[in-house]
Amino acid sequence: MTETLRLPSRSRARALQGHPWLFANELREAEAAALAGEACALRDARGHFLGSGVVNPGSAIAWRRF
């Protein structure tokens, strides 16, 4: 898994609490669209690893944790 999805700073706290998914409005749209269907690492705005999951920007739930 070499792809990385970064979050805006406003989404960090929710992901750090271990929430198993993120909604599309919590992700950077251009990055999510480029990673559609890919397994990727999720990182906060500073680059800290938050988890691994699959991206689906066409869904309301755009990232699901493995």
Wavefront OBJ file of the C-alpha trace (Angstrom):
o trace
v 0.000 0.000 0.000
v 1.822 3.106 -1.199
v -1.052 5.528 -1.718
v -1.776 8.148 0.934
v -4.888 10.195 1.602
v -4.439 13.301 3.754
v -7.142 14.906 5.822
v -7.842 18.564 6.390
v -7.082 19.483 10.016
v -10.791 19.626 10.947
v -11.209 15.853 10.422
v -8.273 14.748 12.545
v -9.986 14.366 15.932
v -12.760 12.097 14.621
v -10.330 9.779 12.850
v -8.044 9.646 15.890
v -10.953 8.427 17.978
v -10.957 5.297 15.815
v -14.088 6.036 13.830
v -14.305 3.292 11.141
v -15.210 5.590 8.259
v -15.122 9.174 7.045
v -17.748 11.014 5.063
v -16.985 12.558 1.663
v -17.184 16.114 3.016
v -14.372 15.298 5.478
v -11.866 14.458 2.739
v -9.988 16.542 0.214
v -12.097 15.918 -2.894
v -9.331 15.960 -5.511
v -7.201 13.446 -3.597
v -10.146 11.146 -2.918
v -11.194 11.135 -6.585
v -7.664 10.214 -7.683
v -7.616 7.264 -5.232
v -11.064 5.831 -6.033
v -11.135 2.093 -5.317
v -7.609 2.069 -3.897
v -6.370 0.824 -0.552
v -4.491 3.673 1.076
v -3.004 5.008 4.268
v -4.931 7.805 5.949
v -2.822 10.621 7.385
v -3.726 13.831 9.146
v -2.736 17.276 7.850
v 0.685 16.930 9.548
v 1.386 13.496 8.062
v 0.682 11.329 11.123
v -0.624 7.854 10.248
v -4.259 7.320 11.286
v -5.137 3.991 9.664
v -5.573 2.054 6.440
v -8.684 1.705 4.363
v -10.414 1.859 0.987
v -11.521 5.044 -0.802
v -14.896 5.433 -2.543
v -15.514 9.123 -3.333
v -18.794 8.273 -5.073
v -20.376 7.289 -1.758
v -21.426 9.388 1.238
v -19.007 7.214 3.239
v -15.874 7.911 1.229
v -13.212 6.081 3.284
v -13.647 2.836 5.235
v -11.053 1.550 7.677
v -9.758 -2.025 7.278
l 1 2 3 4 5 6 7 8 9 10 11 12 13 14 15 16 17 18 19 20 21 22 23 24 25 26 27 28 29 30 31 32 33 34 35 36 37 38 39 40 41 42 43 44 45 46 47 48 49 50 51 52 53 54 55 56 57 58 59 60 61 62 63 64 65 66
